[in-house]
Amino acid sequence: MELYGLIGKPLAHSLSADYFTRKFASEGELDFREYRKIELDSIDSLRELIVAHPELRGLNVTHPYKEQIIPLLDEISPEAERIGAVNCVKVESDGRLRGYNTDYEGFASALGEFLLSERPSALVLGTGGASKAVRAVLSDKGFEWKMVSRGEGGDLRYDQLTAEIIDSHKLIINTTPLGMYPDVESAPAIPYELLTPDHYLFDLVYNPATSEFLRRGQHQGAAVCNGQKMFVYQAEASWRIFGRM
């Protein structure tokens, strides 16, 4: 039995296990492939996990370990190294770990479908591993962007989001876990009353389908997109790495 899984904490929101279980069933692979949620209290227990499960062949990586996992890998793809975050790990039969970033492909594909040919200036909410992939896509695609954080890690703090800044940045992307199940009532602290029908809100959160961030944007007439398509695109990219490379 080949084992695949998702590591991170918490994982109650994740639909990865459901997605891959359905995929395996549709391809007649349930008898020899399994996908599990694997909550790790610390990324330091990764090697212990690998030793305990020699049947493990691949891992997806989510918050908060996309950056922390890098020093524990034996190899990292050039793209993941450039981005500075890993969300997909191929486990070789000898236990060697190869890191990749499929968030980049997932976000690029989903954003292209959402915006088509438009290139509005963007605000990227959050500074973590997912934010790094988003920022890499925006830079590669020719978008101007600024990063927003609660502290000093970004270009702007939330309390610096003036009417002028909101007006000049029509694309706002939430890369934080705020609003993710089960904390569905939370949302990034942006001035939603300044949003207009000319704004685009993209939320990497996909559970719930309409986060509080998106709901408030819809109330102002903004176009919105959740993280479902990004999730599917990055999952399929991960599977190509697990099963075909």
C-alpha positions as CSV (number, residue, x, y, z in Angstrom):
1,M,0.0,0.0,0.0
2,E,1.4,3.4,-1.0
3,L,0.7,6.1,1.5
4,Y,0.3,9.8,0.7
5,G,-0.6,12.6,3.1
6,L,-1.0,16.2,4.2
7,I,1.1,17.6,7.0
8,G,0.4,20.8,8.9
9,K,-1.6,21.9,11.9
10,P,-4.5,22.4,12.2
11,L,-6.0,20.3,9.3
12,A,-9.8,20.2,10.1
13,H,-10.4,22.6,7.2
14,S,-8.5,20.5,4.6
15,L,-10.3,18.7,1.8
16,S,-7.1,17.0,0.5
17,A,-7.9,13.6,1.9
18,D,-11.4,13.6,0.4
19,Y,-10.1,14.9,-3.0
20,F,-7.4,12.2,-3.3
21,T,-9.6,9.4,-2.0
22,R,-12.1,10.2,-4.7
23,K,-9.3,10.4,-7.3
24,F,-7.9,7.1,-6.3
25,A,-11.4,5.5,-6.4
26,S,-12.1,6.9,-9.8
27,E,-8.8,5.4,-11.1
28,G,-9.3,2.1,-9.4
29,E,-6.4,2.6,-7.1
30,L,-8.0,2.4,-3.6
31,D,-6.6,-1.1,-3.0
32,F,-3.0,0.1,-3.1
33,R,-3.1,3.9,-2.5
34,E,-4.2,5.8,0.6
35,Y,-4.2,9.5,1.5
36,R,-4.3,10.7,5.1
37,K,-4.3,14.0,7.1
38,I,-1.2,13.9,9.4
39,E,-1.1,16.6,12.0
40,L,2.4,17.3,13.3
41,D,2.9,19.3,16.5
42,S,6.4,20.2,15.2
43,I,8.1,19.8,11.8
44,D,11.0,18.3,13.7
45,S,9.0,15.1,13.8
46,L,9.1,14.7,10.0
47,R,12.0,12.3,9.9
48,E,10.3,10.2,12.6
49,L,7.2,10.1,10.4
50,I,9.2,8.9,7.4
51,V,10.9,6.2,9.4
52,A,7.7,5.0,10.9
53,H,6.0,4.8,7.5
54,P,8.3,3.3,4.9
55,E,5.3,3.1,2.6
56,L,5.0,6.9,2.4
57,R,5.6,8.2,-1.1
58,G,4.4,11.8,-1.0
59,L,3.4,14.7,1.2
60,N,1.5,17.9,0.7
61,V,2.6,20.6,3.1
62,T,0.3,23.3,4.5
63,H,0.4,26.0,7.2
64,P,2.6,26.5,9.2
65,Y,5.4,24.3,7.7
66,K,5.9,25.4,4.1
67,E,9.0,27.3,5.1
68,Q,10.1,25.4,8.1
69,I,10.4,22.1,6.2
70,I,13.1,23.4,3.8
71,P,16.1,22.6,6.0
72,L,14.9,19.0,6.4
73,L,14.8,18.2,2.7
74,D,17.6,16.4,0.8
75,E,16.8,18.3,-2.4
76,I,14.6,21.2,-3.5
77,S,13.5,22.2,-7.0
78,P,14.8,25.4,-8.4
79,E,11.3,27.0,-8.4
80,A,10.7,26.1,-4.8
81,E,14.1,27.5,-3.9
82,R,13.4,30.7,-5.7
83,I,10.0,31.1,-4.0
84,G,11.3,30.1,-0.6
85,A,8.5,27.7,0.2
86,V,7.6,24.0,-0.3
87,N,4.1,22.6,-0.3
88,C,4.9,19.2,-2.0
89,V,7.4,16.6,-1.0
90,K,8.2,13.4,-2.9
91,V,9.5,10.6,-0.6
92,E,11.9,8.4,-2.4
93,S,12.0,4.6,-1.6
94,D,15.3,5.3,0.2
95,G,13.7,8.0,2.4
96,R,15.2,10.9,0.6
97,L,13.0,14.0,0.5
98,R,12.6,16.2,-2.6
99,G,10.7,19.5,-2.2
100,Y,8.6,21.3,-4.8
101,N,6.2,24.2,-4.9
102,T,2.8,23.5,-6.7
103,D,1.1,26.5,-5.1
104,Y,2.8,28.6,-7.8
105,E,1.1,26.6,-10.7
106,G,-2.2,26.4,-8.8
107,F,-2.4,30.1,-8.1
108,A,-1.2,31.2,-11.6
109,S,-3.8,29.0,-13.3
110,A,-6.7,30.1,-11.1
111,L,-5.7,33.8,-11.2
112,G,-5.6,33.7,-15.0
113,E,-9.1,32.3,-15.2
114,F,-10.3,35.0,-12.7
115,L,-8.8,38.1,-14.3
116,L,-8.2,36.9,-17.9
117,S,-6.0,39.6,-19.4
118,E,-6.3,42.3,-16.7
119,R,-3.3,43.3,-14.6
120,P,-4.5,45.5,-11.7
121,S,-2.1,46.5,-9.0
122,A,-2.4,44.1,-6.0
123,L,-2.3,44.0,-2.3
124,V,-1.1,40.6,-0.9
125,L,-2.4,40.0,2.6
126,G,0.0,37.9,4.6
127,T,3.7,37.1,4.6
128,G,3.9,33.3,4.9
129,G,4.7,30.4,2.6
130,A,1.5,30.7,0.5
131,S,2.2,34.5,0.2
132,K,5.6,33.8,-1.3
133,A,4.2,31.7,-4.1
134,V,1.5,34.3,-4.8
135,R,4.1,37.1,-4.9
136,A,6.3,35.1,-7.3
137,V,3.4,34.6,-9.7
138,L,2.4,38.3,-9.6
139,S,6.0,39.4,-10.3
140,D,6.4,36.9,-13.1
141,K,3.1,38.0,-14.7
142,G,4.0,41.7,-14.6
143,F,1.7,42.8,-11.8
144,E,2.7,45.6,-9.4
145,W,2.0,44.6,-5.8
146,K,2.5,45.4,-2.2
147,M,2.5,43.0,0.8
148,V,0.4,43.8,3.8
149,S,1.2,42.4,7.3
150,R,0.2,43.0,10.9
151,G,3.7,43.9,11.9
152,E,6.8,45.2,10.1
153,G,7.3,42.3,7.7
154,G,5.4,43.8,4.8
155,D,5.4,46.9,2.7
156,L,2.3,48.1,4.6
157,R,0.5,47.5,7.8
158,Y,-3.3,47.0,7.9
159,D,-3.7,50.4,9.6
160,Q,-1.9,52.1,6.7
161,L,-4.5,51.0,4.1
162,T,-5.9,54.4,3.2
163,A,-8.6,55.2,0.7
164,E,-5.9,56.2,-1.8
165,I,-4.1,52.8,-1.5
166,I,-7.4,50.8,-1.8
167,D,-8.4,52.8,-4.8
168,S,-5.1,52.3,-6.6
169,H,-4.9,48.5,-5.8
170,K,-7.9,46.9,-7.4
171,L,-6.8,43.3,-6.7
172,I,-6.7,42.1,-3.1
173,I,-5.4,38.6,-2.3
174,N,-5.8,36.9,1.1
175,T,-3.1,34.4,1.7
176,T,-3.7,34.2,5.5
177,P,-5.8,31.5,7.2
178,L,-8.3,34.0,8.5
179,G,-11.8,32.9,7.7
180,M,-10.8,29.3,7.3
181,Y,-13.0,26.6,8.8
182,P,-13.7,26.4,11.7
183,D,-12.9,30.1,12.3
184,V,-15.4,31.2,9.7
185,E,-16.3,34.6,11.2
186,S,-12.8,36.0,11.0
187,A,-11.4,38.2,8.1
188,P,-8.4,40.3,7.4
189,A,-8.7,43.8,8.8
190,I,-9.0,45.8,5.6
191,P,-11.4,48.8,5.1
192,Y,-14.1,46.9,3.3
193,E,-16.3,50.0,3.0
194,L,-13.8,51.4,0.5
195,L,-14.2,48.5,-1.9
196,T,-16.1,49.0,-5.2
197,P,-17.4,47.0,-8.1
198,D,-14.1,47.7,-9.8
199,H,-12.2,45.6,-7.2
200,Y,-11.3,41.9,-7.4
201,L,-10.9,39.8,-4.2
202,F,-9.1,36.4,-4.4
203,D,-9.1,34.3,-1.2
204,L,-6.8,31.2,-1.0
205,V,-9.3,29.9,1.6
206,Y,-11.6,27.4,0.0
207,N,-13.4,26.0,3.1
208,P,-16.0,27.7,3.4
209,A,-16.6,28.4,-0.2
210,T,-17.5,32.0,0.6
211,S,-15.3,33.3,3.4
212,E,-16.1,36.3,5.4
213,F,-13.5,38.2,3.4
214,L,-15.3,37.4,0.2
215,R,-18.7,37.9,1.7
216,R,-17.8,41.5,2.7
217,G,-16.3,42.1,-0.8
218,Q,-19.5,40.8,-2.5
219,H,-21.5,43.2,-0.3
220,Q,-19.6,46.1,-1.9
221,G,-20.1,44.7,-5.4
222,A,-16.5,43.4,-5.9
223,A,-15.8,40.4,-8.0
224,V,-14.6,37.4,-5.9
225,C,-12.9,34.1,-6.3
226,N,-12.2,31.5,-3.6
227,G,-9.3,29.1,-3.4
228,Q,-11.1,26.0,-4.8
229,K,-9.6,26.1,-8.3
230,M,-6.2,26.8,-7.0
231,F,-6.5,23.9,-4.6
232,V,-7.5,21.6,-7.5
233,Y,-4.7,22.8,-9.8
234,Q,-2.0,22.5,-7.1
235,A,-3.3,19.0,-6.1
236,E,-3.1,17.8,-9.7
237,A,0.4,19.2,-10.0
238,S,1.4,17.4,-6.8
239,W,0.0,14.2,-8.1
240,R,2.1,14.5,-11.3
241,I,5.1,14.8,-9.0
242,F,4.2,11.9,-6.7
243,G,3.2,9.5,-9.5
244,R,5.0,10.5,-12.6
245,M,8.4,12.0,-11.7
